[in-house]
Amino acid sequence: MKIIVIDDEPLARLVVLEYIQSHQGLEVVAECNDGFQGVKAIIQHKPDLIFLDIQMPKINGFEMLELVDIMPAVIFTTAFDEYAIKAFESNAIDYLLKPFSKERFDLAIEKYKTKSVNGSLAEKNVQSLLETAAKQPDDKNRIVVKNGSDIRIVPVQDVMYIEAYDDYVKLFTKDAYYLKKKTMSYYEQVLDSSKFFRTHRSYIINLQELTKIEPLEKNTYIAILKNGKKIPLSRTGYTKLKETLGV
């Protein structure tokens, strides 16, 4: 079983590496000290299991997981216990609160092996974890995206609008757009409703980018953004948008 250890603390990585040595059949294929390295290592090695810290520089553990296409099983290793509820509610394999003992580590490995045998390590478990994490009252002021081999951090206020695109969404800024494997409902729940508005089943707009609302055909309207983009307004969306704007 291939394992990757992702943690910005060298001592924390060393502890995991030491504990792993007593388990046969586990091979550490990479060590990473931030989420950027973690994404690249996961793409390269396709591990079965990762040990992942949550609070790391550049991007945190949850943001890193959002960039992974083929999802490994996850055991969190972190000193921030407020995140525990996110991990357990969303069916992560386990959560190790630093400093953790060898016995507690061994228990996490056994949980992983049991779930692996039972076939319950489906990607949807980690996706569920990310959905739950996103709904927590954290500061949602940025979106981490992958553009080819590059990872970029997009400030939320730079997103002009979001458009549905099959199993993805397109996040449009003034300079480019980025694909994200999320749903419209996800962003409708996560983004600040006082700043972002869902005009249609396929569109969410940044209200700061809205310039006017124009009639299109009988009882139908469109929203015009600062860049001239015309965004469809459903009948329900039109009514709610007027209420939101107080007009």
C-alpha positions as CSV (number, residue, x, y, z in Angstrom):
1,M,0.0,0.0,0.0
2,K,1.5,3.3,-1.1
3,I,1.5,6.2,1.4
4,I,2.2,9.9,1.2
5,V,2.9,12.0,4.3
6,I,1.9,15.7,3.9
7,D,2.8,18.0,6.8
8,D,4.7,21.3,7.1
9,E,6.3,20.2,10.3
10,P,9.4,18.0,9.8
11,L,9.1,16.5,13.3
12,A,5.5,15.5,12.6
13,R,6.5,13.8,9.4
14,L,9.3,12.0,11.2
15,V,6.9,10.7,13.8
16,V,4.6,9.2,11.2
17,L,7.5,7.7,9.3
18,E,8.8,6.1,12.5
19,Y,5.4,4.6,13.4
20,I,4.8,3.3,9.9
21,Q,8.0,1.1,10.1
22,S,6.3,-1.4,12.3
23,H,3.6,-2.1,9.7
24,Q,4.4,-4.5,6.9
25,G,3.1,-3.8,3.5
26,L,3.1,0.0,3.9
27,E,5.4,2.0,1.7
28,V,6.0,5.7,2.0
29,V,6.5,6.9,-1.6
30,A,6.7,10.7,-0.8
31,E,7.0,13.3,1.9
32,C,5.6,16.8,1.3
33,N,5.8,20.0,3.4
34,D,2.9,21.8,1.8
35,G,-0.2,21.3,-0.2
36,F,1.3,22.3,-3.6
37,Q,3.8,19.5,-3.2
38,G,1.1,17.2,-2.0
39,V,-1.1,17.6,-5.1
40,K,1.9,16.9,-7.4
41,A,2.9,13.8,-5.4
42,I,-0.6,12.4,-5.4
43,I,-0.8,12.8,-9.2
44,Q,2.6,11.2,-9.7
45,H,2.3,8.3,-7.2
46,K,-1.4,7.6,-7.0
47,P,-1.2,6.6,-3.3
48,D,-3.7,4.4,-1.5
49,L,-3.5,6.5,1.7
50,I,-2.3,9.9,2.7
51,F,-1.5,11.3,6.2
52,L,-2.6,15.0,5.9
53,D,-2.1,18.0,8.1
54,I,-4.9,20.6,7.8
55,Q,-3.3,23.9,8.7
56,M,-0.4,24.4,6.3
57,P,1.1,27.4,4.6
58,K,0.0,28.4,1.1
59,I,-3.1,26.1,1.0
60,N,-4.7,24.1,3.7
61,G,-5.5,20.4,3.7
62,F,-9.1,20.8,2.6
63,E,-8.1,23.1,-0.3
64,M,-5.5,20.6,-1.4
65,L,-8.0,17.8,-1.5
66,E,-10.3,19.9,-3.8
67,L,-7.5,19.8,-6.4
68,V,-7.1,16.0,-6.5
69,D,-8.9,14.1,-9.2
70,I,-8.2,10.5,-8.1
71,M,-8.9,10.6,-4.4
72,P,-6.8,8.5,-1.9
73,A,-8.0,7.5,1.6
74,V,-7.2,10.2,4.1
75,I,-6.1,10.2,7.8
76,F,-5.8,13.7,9.2
77,T,-2.8,14.5,11.5
78,T,-3.2,18.0,13.1
79,A,-3.1,20.0,16.3
80,F,-6.3,21.8,15.6
81,D,-9.1,19.8,17.1
82,E,-11.9,22.1,15.9
83,Y,-11.6,20.3,12.6
84,A,-12.3,16.9,14.1
85,I,-16.0,17.2,13.6
86,K,-15.5,17.9,9.9
87,A,-13.4,14.8,9.5
88,F,-15.6,12.4,11.3
89,E,-19.0,13.7,10.0
90,S,-17.7,13.2,6.5
91,N,-16.3,9.6,6.9
92,A,-12.6,10.3,6.8
93,I,-10.7,7.2,7.8
94,D,-9.5,8.7,11.1
95,Y,-8.3,11.9,12.8
96,L,-5.1,11.9,14.8
97,L,-4.7,14.9,17.2
98,K,-1.1,15.8,17.8
99,P,0.8,14.7,19.7
100,F,-0.6,11.1,19.2
101,S,0.8,7.9,20.5
102,K,2.0,4.8,18.6
103,E,-1.1,2.9,19.9
104,R,-3.4,5.6,18.6
105,F,-1.6,5.6,15.2
106,D,-1.8,1.8,15.0
107,L,-5.6,2.0,15.6
108,A,-5.9,4.4,12.7
109,I,-4.0,2.0,10.4
110,E,-6.3,-0.8,11.5
111,K,-9.3,1.3,10.7
112,Y,-7.9,2.0,7.3
113,K,-7.2,-1.7,6.6
114,T,-10.7,-2.7,7.7
115,K,-12.5,-0.1,5.6
116,S,-10.2,-0.9,2.7
117,V,-11.2,-4.6,2.9
118,N,-14.8,-3.7,3.2
119,G,-14.6,-1.5,0.1
120,S,-15.8,1.6,1.9
121,L,-13.0,3.9,0.7
122,A,-15.0,5.4,-2.2
123,E,-14.1,8.8,-3.5
124,K,-17.5,10.1,-2.5
125,N,-16.5,9.8,1.2
126,V,-13.8,12.4,0.7
127,Q,-16.0,14.5,-1.5
128,S,-18.5,14.4,1.3
129,L,-15.8,15.5,3.7
130,L,-15.1,18.6,1.5
131,E,-18.8,19.5,1.3
132,T,-19.0,19.4,5.1
133,A,-15.8,21.3,5.6
134,A,-17.0,24.0,3.2
135,K,-20.3,24.5,5.2
136,Q,-18.4,25.3,8.4
137,P,-18.3,29.0,9.5
138,D,-14.8,29.6,8.2
139,D,-13.6,32.6,6.3
140,K,-14.4,31.8,2.7
141,N,-12.4,34.6,1.0
142,R,-10.6,32.6,-1.7
143,I,-10.9,29.7,-4.1
144,V,-8.0,27.4,-4.9
145,V,-7.9,26.3,-8.5
146,K,-5.7,24.1,-10.7
147,N,-4.8,25.5,-14.1
148,G,-2.9,22.8,-15.9
149,S,0.1,22.0,-13.7
150,D,-0.2,25.4,-11.9
151,I,-2.2,26.0,-8.7
152,R,-3.7,29.4,-8.2
153,I,-5.5,31.2,-5.4
154,V,-8.4,33.3,-6.6
155,P,-9.8,35.9,-4.2
156,V,-13.6,35.4,-4.1
157,Q,-14.2,39.1,-4.9
158,D,-12.4,38.6,-8.2
159,V,-15.1,36.0,-9.4
160,M,-17.5,37.9,-11.7
161,Y,-19.8,35.0,-12.2
162,I,-20.1,31.2,-12.1
163,E,-21.5,29.0,-14.9
164,A,-22.5,25.4,-14.7
165,Y,-20.5,23.1,-17.0
166,D,-21.4,19.4,-17.0
167,D,-19.9,17.9,-13.8
168,Y,-17.9,21.1,-13.3
169,V,-18.4,24.8,-12.9
170,K,-16.6,27.6,-14.7
171,L,-15.4,30.4,-12.4
172,F,-15.0,33.6,-14.5
173,T,-12.7,36.4,-13.5
174,K,-11.8,39.5,-15.5
175,D,-8.8,37.8,-17.0
176,A,-9.7,34.1,-17.3
177,Y,-11.9,31.3,-16.3
178,Y,-11.1,28.2,-14.2
179,L,-12.8,24.8,-14.1
180,K,-13.7,23.4,-10.7
181,K,-15.3,20.0,-10.0
182,K,-18.1,21.4,-7.9
183,T,-21.8,21.9,-8.2
184,M,-23.8,25.1,-8.5
185,S,-25.6,24.2,-5.3
186,Y,-22.2,23.9,-3.5
187,Y,-21.3,27.5,-4.3
188,E,-24.8,28.7,-3.7
189,Q,-24.4,27.4,-0.1
190,V,-20.8,28.4,0.5
191,L,-20.6,31.9,-1.0
192,D,-21.8,34.9,1.0
193,S,-25.5,35.3,-0.1
194,S,-25.2,39.1,0.4
195,K,-22.5,39.2,-2.3
196,F,-23.4,36.4,-4.7
197,F,-26.8,35.6,-6.2
198,R,-28.0,32.6,-8.2
199,T,-30.0,34.1,-11.1
200,H,-30.7,30.8,-12.8
201,R,-30.0,27.1,-12.4
202,S,-26.8,27.5,-14.4
203,Y,-25.6,30.9,-13.2
204,I,-24.4,32.7,-10.0
205,I,-23.3,36.3,-10.3
206,N,-21.2,38.6,-8.1
207,L,-23.7,41.4,-7.2
208,Q,-20.8,43.9,-7.4
209,E,-20.6,43.2,-11.1
210,L,-24.3,43.8,-11.8
211,T,-25.1,47.0,-13.7
212,K,-28.7,46.6,-14.7
213,I,-31.6,44.3,-15.4
214,E,-33.2,44.3,-18.9
215,P,-36.4,42.7,-20.3
216,L,-35.7,40.1,-22.9
217,E,-39.0,38.7,-24.0
218,K,-42.5,38.5,-22.5
219,N,-42.0,38.1,-18.7
220,T,-38.3,37.2,-19.1
221,Y,-35.3,39.3,-18.1
222,I,-31.5,39.2,-18.2
223,A,-28.8,40.6,-15.9
224,I,-26.1,42.8,-17.5
225,L,-22.7,42.7,-15.9
226,K,-20.0,45.4,-16.0
227,N,-18.1,43.5,-18.8
228,G,-21.3,43.4,-20.9
229,K,-22.0,39.7,-20.2
230,K,-25.7,38.9,-20.3
231,I,-26.8,36.4,-17.7
232,P,-30.2,34.7,-17.8
233,L,-32.7,35.4,-15.1
234,S,-35.3,32.8,-14.3
235,R,-38.7,34.0,-13.2
236,T,-38.0,33.0,-9.6
237,G,-34.5,34.5,-9.9
238,Y,-35.9,37.8,-11.1
239,T,-38.3,38.1,-8.3
240,K,-35.7,37.2,-5.6
241,L,-33.1,39.5,-7.2
242,K,-35.5,42.4,-6.9
243,E,-36.1,41.6,-3.3
244,T,-32.4,41.3,-2.6
245,L,-31.7,44.7,-4.3
246,G,-34.7,46.3,-2.6
247,V,-36.4,47.4,-5.8
